[in-house]
Amino acid sequence: MYVSLQTISSSISGVIGEPRDMSNDARTILILLQSLEGQRNGYGITLTLLSELWRGTKAVSMTRFITLSTLVGYGNGSKYVKKETDRIAHTLVLEGILRETSEVNGSGYPATYVSRGINANALEQGKYEVIMNFGVKKDVRGVTSKGRSSESRKKSSTEESKKRKDTARSDQEGKKRRKGSDKSKKKNKKKKKDDIVDLSIDSEDDATSVLPKKHAKKLFSRLSKAHEAWVREVRLLTYLQTILLLAHISLFLVYRRRCQTLMFSVSIVLRKICK
C-alpha cells in the first residue's frame, strides 16, 4: 500500500477537518479523462476543463465539440462546489494520479495539458488511496432577542457602555486638539512677522538656514563652479555657431564667383558664334 500525500494537500488547502477517502472520485475522474481523450482527437485537455466537466458544467466554452451524452463520468462531481473540485483536481496532480505537461498549442501559445500520472494504475488496482481533509460547515445564524441569555445581554450592555465612553473621550480629545491647533496658528503668524532669515554665507552671525554653515559654503562653491562651466559651454556654442555661419557665407561666395565666371565664358562663346 502506497502512502498518500495527505499532509501536502491539507497544507495547501488550509482546511483542517474530517478526512475523507476520495479514491472513488479519483477513479471517476480518470474514467472521464479517458473518454474525453477519445472525443478530443489529439487535442490537449486542461485541468480546468476536466474539473468543470466532472462537476457537470453546461457552459458553451467548455462543452463545445463534445458530445455530453456519450461522455462517461460527466457530472459525477455535481455534489461539490467549484472551489472543492478545483482543490480535488490539484490534489490529484500532487498525488501523482494526474500529470500536467506544458506544450505549445496550434496557435503558438504555451498551454498546460493533463494526462495520466504515475500512480493512476495503482489507484485503479486499489493499491493507492487518496485522502483529503474537508472542513466541517457550521450553521451560523442570528439569535432573536427573545432567545438571548442573561450573559449575552450583560455583554451587549457592557459593550454599549464602552462605546459611549470611547465616543465621549474622542469628543474631548478633538476639542483639545482644535484649541491647540488654534494657538499654534497664532504663534506661527507672530514668528513669521518677527523672524528674518539671513541666507548670506559670509556673515559671522548664525544664519537660520536649512544646511549648516560649512555645508552651505561647499554647496555654494559647487554651484558657482557649475555656473562657470555652463557659461563656458554657452560661449563655445556661440563660437561654433559663428564659425558655421562664416563657412556658409564663404561657400555661397565661392559658388557665386564660379557662377559669374561660367556665365562670362558662356557669353564669350555666344558672341563668337553670333559673329
N, C-alpha and C positions, 0 to 999 in steps of 0.2 A: 504494500500500500504506500503510495507516494504521499508526501506531506504537503498540505495546502498552504498557500501564502496568505493566511488569514490576517496576520498582523499588518502586512503591507496594505491590503485592501481596506482594513479598518482605519489605518492611519491616514490614508489618502482621503477617504470619505469624511473623516472627522466625526463619525456617528458611532456611539457606543450603545449597544442594545442587545437584544436576544440574537444568538447565532442561528442561521438558517442554512439548510442543505439546499444549494442551488444547482445540484448536479443534473436533475431532470430538465430544468430550464436551460442549462447549458447544452444538453443534448438536443433539445428542440431548436436552439439557435444554430447548431451545426447542421441539422437537417434542413433548416431554412436556407442556410448558406449554400448547401449542395444543390438544392432545387433552383435557387436563384442563379447559380453559376450556369446551369443548363439553359436558362432563358436569356441570359445576358450575352451569350455567343462571343465570349472572349473579352468583353468589356469589363473593366475593373469594378469592384464593389467596395464602397466606402463603409466605414464603421457606423456613421450616422444613418446611411441608407438601410443597413442591416438591422440596427436597433429600432428604427422607425417602422419598418415593415413587420418586425416581430411584435411591436406594440399595436399594429393594426391601423396605420395611418392611411388616409384616403386623399392625401394631397396629390395634385396633378404632377408637381415637380418630382415627387418620389415614385409614383406608380406609372409613369409614362413608359410605354413599350414593355409593360409587364402584365401578364395575364394572372390576375389575383385568384381566379377560380382554381387554377391548377398549381398554385404556389403552396407547397407543403410547409406548414409551420407559420403561415401568415396569421397574425392576430392572436397568437398563443400567449403573448405577454401583455394582453389588454388590461389585466388587473393592476399593472404597475403604472406609476406616473412617469412622465418623460425624464425627470431627474434620476429616478431609480433605474430606468432602462439604460440610460447613459452610463450610470455607475456600474451596472452589471456588465455592460459591454467592455468598459475599460478594465474591469477586474478580470474578465476572461483573457484580455490581452496580457495582463500582468501574470496570470496563472499559466500562460503558455498554451492555452486552448485555441486562441486566435493569434494570428501573426499579422502585423502591419508592415508593409513594404512601400517605400517611396519610389514612384516611377514617373516618367514623363508621358502625359496623355497625348492624344492625337492633335490637340491644339498647340502643343509645345509647352504647356504649363506643368509644373510638378504637382503630383497628387499622391495621396496615401491610400492604398488599397488593402483589403483584408483577405486572408486565406487561412487554411487550417494550420494550427500550431503544432508544437512538438508533443504536447500532452493530450491531443484530441483523440488519438486511438486508445490511450489508456483510460480516458473518460468514458468512451463508448463501451469498453470492455468491463467497466466497473472497478477499475484499479485506481482510479483517481477521484477525489471528491472536491467540490467547490463549496466552501462555507463562507458566508458573508454575515456581517452584523447589520441589523436594521434597527433603527431607533423606535422605541415604543411611543405611539402618538397619545398625547394626553389631551383629555377633553377639558379645555379651559373655557369656562363660561362665566358670565357675570352673575353675582349673587344679588337677589332682590333685597329691598330694605326690610321686609318682614322676617326674612330668614337670617338676618345678621345676628351674630352672638354679641354678648356684652363686651368681650375683648376687642372685637373689631370696631365697636362703637367708641370704646376708650381710645384706641389707636387713632381713629379718624379725628376725634376731638382734640387729642394732643397735637396731631399734625396741623390741624387748623389753627390752634393757638400759636404754634411755632411759626407758621406762615404769617400770621398777623404781627407777631413780634419782629420778624425779619423785615416786613414791609415798613413798620414804624421806624426801625433802625436805619433802613435805607433812605427814608424821607429826611430824617435828621441829618444823616451824613451828606445828603445832597444839599441841604440848606447851608451847612458849614462850608462845603466846597464853593458854593456860589459866593458866600461872603468873602472867603479867602481869595477867590479869583478877582472880585471887585477891588479889594485892597491892593493886590499885586498889580493890577492895571494902573491904578492911580500912582503907585510908586514908580512904575516904568515910565509913565509920562513925565514925572518930575526928573528922573535920571536923564531922559533924552534931552530935556531942556538944559540941564546943568553940564552934562558931560560933553567935552570937545575932544575928539580923537586926534592925536598928533601922530601922523604917519611918517614924519621925517626921520631918516635913519641916522643922520649925523648928530641929531640932538642928544645931549647928555642926559636929559630927563627921561624917566621911564615912560615909554610910549605904550598906550593901551592898544597894541596890535595883536593879531592872532598868533604870529610867529615870534619867537624870542629875537633879541637884537642881533645876535651872531648869525642865526639862520636867515634873518631878513637881509643882512649885508651880502651873504652868499647868493641869495636869490636875486638881489638887485644887480650884482656883478654878472651873473649868468644871463639875466635879461638884457643887460647892456651889451654883452658880447653877441647875443643872438640878434639884437637890433643892428649892430655894426655889420654882422655877416649878411643880414638881409639887405642893408644899404649897398654893400659891395655887389651882391647878386643883381640888384636893380641897375646899378651902374654898368655892369658887364652886359646886361641885356640891352641897355640903351646903346652901348658901343656896337654891339653886334647888329642891331637894327640899322644904325647909321652906315655901317660897313656894307650891309646888304643893299641898302638904298643907293649908295655910291656905285656899287657893282652894277646894279640895274641901269643906272644912268649912263655909265661908261659903255655898257653893251649896246644900249639904244643909240648912242652917238656913233659908235663903230659901225653899227648896221646902217645908220643914216648916211654916213660917208660912203660906204660901199655902194649904197643905192644911188647916190649922186654921181659917183664915178661911172657906174654902169649906165645910167641914163645919158651921161655925156658921151660915152663911147657909142651908144646906140644912135644918138643924134648925128654924130660924125658919119657913121656908116650910111644913115639915111640920106644925108646931104650928098655924099659921093654917088649914091645910086640915082638920086634925082638929077644930078648933072649929067 
